[in-house]
Amino acid sequence: MKKVIATLILTAILLTSCGFEEIPDPTENAANANQSSTAATEPTTPPATEVPPPPPPPEFQRVSFLAAGDNLVHTPIFTQGAKHGKARDMTYDFEPIYGRVADLISAADLSVINQETLVNALYPPATFPHFSSPVELGDYMIEMGFDVFALANNHTMDLKMDGLFASLDYWDSRMETHSNVVAVGAYRDPEDRAVIRTSEVNDVTFSYLSYAESLNGLHSWLKPPAEVGRTEPIDIVLAEIAAAKAVSDVCVVFLHWGAENSSTIHASQRTYAQRLVDAGADIIIGTHPHVLRDIEWYTRTSDGSPAIVAYSLGNFIGAQKIPQTMIGGLLKFDIVVDYSTRAISFEDAHFVPTITHYDRGFANIRIYPLSDYTAETAQTHGVREHGRFDLAYINEILEKTLADEWLR
């Protein structure tokens, strides 16, 4: 008996001194294993990265601007265009006529011109006194790089209402297919006129208006509801300029005005131009005389901002018999717009003389930059049958007509 008790006591002592071995709980191990697996597959969130701030807006916006004078398309121009086209299986090819100045036109961000003749598909090509030009001419002007076409001039009503609407049909179709093209100065009705023509170039908004001093006595051919921009009454012109300036950075106004074949600038024109500038016009492009007139700087009375007035840029092209009408040119400058204030300034303003040349009998008509026109070519000009024409004469006209700052 003592032996059994002793054995039990010894077993208890051994158990007490050695302790118990803990048996793991299988449920707890499974839970821990699952927790470890979940932690291992959870995606790690990358540290936040700083988004760089947007670049600051440019301090200034710049637009290179070019203006040409009258695109006066007489018979030799469209007949020779047809002749050149026939040689290339085309209806018309105007590149041999205009191509020597095409690079100058396309190089500018914004190029504008007075389209003196009605471009349309309804009437056959015709010359003075009632002009009509084929649609291929307008298409080439666009292809060459012109963006804005002034339509208010003394030949706007040459083809009566049918011709006016046919021309508007053409320009409307091209404005639909060419986002850069604007035609201004002739309108279908007052509602059409109330829509201010604008375009955006290099983040600068331009507005355009076009007015004619005369319709060659054809006022009775203009029937309501159609309208053509007229220089009088001036109150309408001033109101339209103010409205155009309110929706644009730069307001461009075309004026078809002044006496033909005269380089004289009258005091009344300066007074008129100042009123337009004070209303909001920044650029005034004068046409109609078919010869050059000077270019002048103006200052807006209200805030001292600058404006530029070209009284006449002469003919871009024309087949006339007066030597001086063969000398035209392109007005070029950069418009600089302050991004914060939208104030505008002008830089690098200058004039590029051009020469319309034709051989004897108005043959082979074409335009040259004066820089590419040689003394030898001048000696072959067909206009010499009607008066003096050579390089010395050209330079005399330029120096007599334009202030030195415009010529290089």
C-alpha positions in Angstrom: 0.0 0.0 0.0 2.8 2.4 0.9 4.4 1.4 -2.4 1.3 2.5 -4.4 1.1 5.8 -2.6 4.7 6.5 -3.0 4.4 5.9 -6.8 1.5 8.3 -7.0 3.4 10.9 -5.1 6.5 10.5 -7.3 4.4 10.9 -10.4 2.8 14.1 -9.1 6.2 15.5 -8.3 7.5 14.8 -11.7 4.5 16.3 -13.4 4.8 19.4 -11.2 8.5 19.9 -11.9 8.4 19.3 -15.7 5.1 21.3 -16.5 2.4 20.5 -19.1 3.0 20.6 -22.9 0.4 22.9 -24.6 -1.5 21.3 -27.5 -2.2 23.7 -30.3 -5.9 24.5 -31.2 -6.3 23.4 -34.9 -9.1 26.0 -35.4 -6.9 28.8 -34.3 -4.0 27.7 -36.5 -6.3 27.6 -39.5 -7.5 31.2 -38.8 -4.0 32.4 -38.4 -2.9 30.8 -41.7 -5.9 32.4 -43.5 -5.0 35.8 -42.0 -1.3 35.4 -43.2 -2.5 34.4 -46.7 -4.8 37.4 -46.9 -2.1 39.8 -45.9 0.3 38.4 -48.5 -2.1 38.9 -51.4 -3.4 42.4 -50.4 -2.1 45.1 -52.9 0.2 47.6 -51.5 -0.9 51.3 -52.0 1.9 53.3 -53.7 3.0 56.4 -52.0 1.2 59.5 -53.2 3.0 61.5 -56.0 2.7 65.2 -56.5 0.9 66.3 -59.7 2.9 69.0 -61.4 1.0 72.3 -61.8 -0.2 73.2 -65.3 2.2 75.4 -67.3 1.5 79.1 -67.0 -0.4 80.6 -69.9 1.7 82.4 -72.5 2.4 86.0 -71.8 1.5 87.1 -75.3 -0.2 85.7 -78.4 1.2 86.5 -81.9 -0.5 86.4 -85.3 1.2 87.2 -88.6 -1.2 89.2 -90.7 -1.2 89.9 -94.5 -3.6 92.1 -96.5 -3.9 92.4 -100.3 -5.8 94.8 -102.5 -8.2 94.3 -105.3 -8.5 90.9 -107.0 -9.8 92.6 -110.2 -10.4 89.7 -112.6 -10.5 91.0 -116.2 -10.9 88.8 -119.3 -7.2 88.1 -119.8 -7.0 86.6 -116.4 -9.8 84.0 -116.7 -9.2 83.3 -120.4 -5.5 82.6 -119.6 -6.5 80.5 -116.6 -8.7 78.4 -118.9 -5.8 78.1 -121.4 -3.4 76.9 -118.7 -6.1 74.5 -117.4 -6.6 73.0 -120.8 -2.9 72.1 -121.0 -3.4 70.1 -117.7 -6.8 68.6 -118.4 -8.4 71.1 -115.9 -11.1 73.6 -116.4 -8.9 76.4 -115.0 -5.4 76.6 -113.7 -4.6 79.9 -112.1 -1.2 78.9 -110.6 0.9 80.3 -113.5 -0.8 83.7 -112.9 -0.7 84.0 -109.1 1.8 81.3 -108.1 4.9 83.6 -107.8 3.3 85.3 -104.7 1.6 82.2 -103.3 4.3 81.5 -100.7 3.9 85.0 -99.3 0.1 84.5 -98.9 0.3 81.0 -97.3 3.1 82.0 -94.9 0.9 84.4 -92.9 -1.3 83.1 -90.1 -4.1 85.3 -91.5 -4.4 86.6 -95.1 -7.2 88.9 -96.3 -8.2 90.3 -99.7 -10.9 92.3 -101.5 -12.6 90.0 -103.9 -13.7 92.7 -106.5 -15.6 90.3 -108.7 -18.6 88.0 -108.1 -17.4 84.4 -107.8 -20.4 82.2 -108.8 -21.5 79.1 -110.7 -24.6 80.7 -112.3 -23.2 83.2 -114.8 -20.3 82.7 -117.3 -17.1 84.6 -116.7 -17.4 88.3 -117.7 -15.4 91.5 -117.6 -16.0 95.2 -117.2 -18.5 96.7 -116.6 -20.3 93.7 -115.0 -17.8 91.2 -113.7 -18.3 87.5 -113.2 -15.7 85.0 -112.1 -15.7 81.2 -112.1 -15.8 79.3 -108.9 -12.3 77.8 -109.7 -10.9 81.3 -109.1 -12.3 81.4 -105.6 -11.1 77.9 -105.0 -7.6 78.8 -106.0 -7.6 81.9 -103.8 -8.5 79.7 -100.9 -5.9 77.1 -101.9 -3.3 79.8 -102.2 -3.9 80.8 -98.6 -6.4 83.6 -98.4 -8.7 83.3 -95.4 -10.9 86.4 -95.4 -12.7 87.8 -98.5 -14.3 91.3 -98.5 -17.4 91.4 -100.8 -18.7 94.9 -100.4 -17.4 96.9 -103.4 -18.7 98.9 -106.4 -19.2 95.6 -108.3 -21.2 93.7 -105.7 -24.5 94.2 -107.6 -23.0 93.7 -111.2 -25.2 90.6 -111.7 -28.3 91.8 -110.0 -29.9 89.7 -107.2 -29.5 86.3 -108.9 -25.8 86.9 -109.2 -25.5 88.2 -105.7 -27.2 85.1 -104.2 -25.3 82.8 -106.5 -22.1 84.3 -105.1 -23.3 84.0 -101.6 -24.2 80.3 -102.3 -20.6 79.8 -103.3 -19.0 81.5 -100.3 -21.4 79.8 -97.9 -20.5 76.4 -99.3 -16.8 77.1 -98.8 -17.3 78.4 -95.3 -19.0 75.1 -94.5 -16.1 73.1 -95.8 -13.2 75.4 -94.8 -13.2 76.4 -91.2 -10.7 79.2 -91.8 -12.7 80.9 -94.6 -14.8 84.0 -94.0 -16.7 86.1 -96.5 -18.1 89.4 -95.4 -19.9 92.5 -96.7 -22.9 91.0 -98.6 -25.8 89.5 -96.8 -29.0 87.5 -97.5 -31.1 89.5 -95.0 -30.8 91.6 -91.9 -30.6 88.5 -89.7 -27.6 87.3 -91.7 -26.0 90.7 -91.4 -26.5 90.7 -87.6 -24.3 87.6 -87.3 -20.8 89.1 -86.8 -18.2 87.3 -88.8 -15.3 86.1 -86.6 -12.4 83.6 -86.6 -9.9 82.5 -84.1 -6.2 82.4 -85.0 -3.6 81.4 -82.4 -6.1 81.9 -79.6 -6.8 85.5 -80.8 -10.4 86.3 -81.9 -10.8 88.5 -85.0 -14.0 90.1 -86.3 -14.6 91.4 -89.8 -16.8 94.1 -91.4 -16.8 95.3 -95.0 -18.3 98.5 -96.5 -18.5 100.1 -100.0 -18.8 103.8 -100.7 -20.4 103.1 -104.1 -22.4 100.5 -106.0 -21.7 102.1 -109.4 -25.2 103.5 -109.4 -26.8 100.1 -109.2 -28.6 100.7 -105.9 -32.0 99.9 -107.5 -30.7 96.3 -108.3 -30.3 95.6 -104.6 -33.7 94.3 -103.4 -34.8 93.5 -99.8 -34.1 91.5 -97.8 -30.6 91.4 -99.1 -28.1 93.9 -97.8 -24.6 95.2 -98.7 -22.4 97.0 -96.3 -22.2 100.7 -97.1 -20.0 103.4 -95.7 -23.1 105.6 -95.0 -25.0 106.1 -92.8 -22.0 106.1 -90.5 -24.1 105.6 -87.4 -24.8 102.0 -88.6 -21.1 101.5 -89.3 -20.0 102.7 -85.9 -22.6 100.5 -84.1 -21.5 97.4 -86.0 -17.9 98.1 -85.3 -18.6 98.5 -81.5 -20.6 95.2 -81.6 -17.8 93.5 -83.4 -15.1 94.8 -81.1 -17.1 93.6 -78.1 -16.8 90.0 -79.2 -13.2 90.0 -80.5 -9.7 91.0 -79.7 -9.0 92.5 -83.1 -11.6 94.2 -85.3 -10.7 94.4 -89.0 -12.7 96.8 -91.3 -12.6 96.8 -95.1 -13.4 100.1 -96.8 -13.9 100.3 -100.5 -13.6 104.0 -100.9 -11.9 107.0 -102.6 -11.5 108.1 -106.2 -10.1 105.6 -108.7 -6.6 106.1 -110.1 -5.8 108.7 -107.5 -3.2 108.4 -104.7 -4.5 111.5 -102.8 -5.8 111.0 -99.3 -8.5 113.5 -98.4 -9.0 115.1 -95.0 -12.5 113.7 -94.9 -11.1 110.1 -95.1 -8.8 110.8 -92.1 -11.8 112.1 -90.1 -13.9 109.1 -91.1 -11.1 106.7 -90.3 -10.6 108.3 -86.8 -14.3 107.8 -86.0 -14.0 104.1 -87.0 -10.9 103.7 -84.9 -12.6 105.4 -81.9 -15.6 103.0 -82.3 -13.2 100.0 -82.1 -11.6 99.3 -85.5 -8.0 98.1 -85.1 -7.1 97.5 -88.7 -8.6 99.3 -91.7 -7.9 98.0 -95.2 -8.7 100.4 -98.0 -9.3 99.4 -101.6 -10.9 100.6 -104.8 -8.5 103.3 -106.2 -6.5 100.5 -108.0 -3.4 102.5 -107.2 -1.4 102.7 -103.9 -2.0 105.2 -101.2 -0.1 105.7 -98.0 -0.5 103.7 -94.7 -0.8 105.6 -91.4 -0.9 104.9 -87.7 -3.8 106.0 -85.6 -4.5 106.3 -81.9 -7.8 105.5 -80.2 -8.9 108.5 -78.3 -10.4 106.7 -75.4 -7.4 104.6 -74.3 -4.4 105.5 -76.6 -4.4 102.1 -78.2 -2.9 101.8 -81.7 -4.6 101.2 -85.0 -3.4 101.0 -88.6 -5.1 102.4 -91.7 -4.0 101.4 -95.2 -5.9 103.8 -97.5 -5.4 101.7 -100.6 -3.3 98.7 -101.3 -3.8 99.0 -105.1 -4.5 96.0 -107.3 -3.6 92.6 -106.3 -4.1 91.8 -110.0 -5.8 93.6 -112.8 -5.5 94.0 -116.6 -5.7 97.8 -117.0 -3.9 100.2 -119.3 -2.7 102.7 -116.7 0.9 102.0 -115.7 0.4 103.0 -112.0 -2.3 100.3 -111.6 0.4 97.7 -112.2 2.0 98.5 -108.9 0.3 97.0 -105.8 1.4 95.3 -102.7 1.0 93.3 -99.5 0.8 94.9 -96.1 2.4 92.7 -93.5 2.7 92.9 -89.7 2.5 90.8 -86.5 -0.4 91.4 -84.1 0.7 90.9 -80.5 -2.0 90.4 -77.9 -1.3 90.6 -74.2 -2.7 87.4 -72.7 -3.9 89.0 -69.4 -5.2 92.4 -70.6 -6.0 91.5 -74.3 -4.4 94.8 -75.3 -3.0 94.6 -78.8 0.2 96.0 -80.4 1.8 95.8 -83.9 5.3 94.6 -84.7 7.4 94.3 -87.9 5.0 96.3 -90.0 6.1 96.7 -93.6 5.0 96.7 -97.2 5.9 94.2 -99.9 5.5 95.7 -103.4 4.1 93.5 -106.1 3.9 94.0 -109.9 1.2 92.8 -112.2 2.9 92.1 -115.5 1.5 91.3 -118.9 3.2 91.0 -122.3 2.0 92.8 -125.4 -1.8 92.5 -126.0 -2.4 91.5 -122.3 -0.8 88.1 -122.9 0.8 85.9 -120.2 -0.5 88.0 -117.3 1.2 87.2 -113.9 2.1 88.7 -110.5 5.7 89.2 -109.2 7.1 90.3 -105.9 9.1 93.4 -106.8 12.2 91.7 -105.4 11.9 89.1 -108.2 11.0 91.6 -111.0 13.9 92.5 -113.3 14.7 95.5 -115.4 14.6 93.3 -118.4 11.1 92.0 -117.6 9.9 95.5 -117.1 11.1 96.5 -120.5 8.7 93.9 -122.0 5.6 95.0 -120.1 2.6 95.5 -122.4 1.5 98.6 -120.5 4.5 100.5 -122.0 2.2 101.1 -125.0 0.2 103.4 -122.8 2.9 105.1 -120.7 6.3 104.9 -119.0 7.0 101.7 -117.1 10.4 100.6 -115.8 12.1 99.9 -112.5 13.0 103.5 -111.9 9.4 104.5 -112.5 8.2 101.8 -110.1 10.6 103.0 -107.3 9.6 106.6 -107.9 5.9 105.8 -107.4 6.6 103.8 -104.2 8.8 106.5 -102.7 6.3 109.2 -103.6 3.3 107.3 -102.3 4.5 105.5 -99.1 6.3 106.8 -96.1 9.9 105.5 -95.7 9.0 103.3 -92.7 6.9 101.0 -94.9 9.6 100.3 -97.5 12.6 98.0 -97.0 
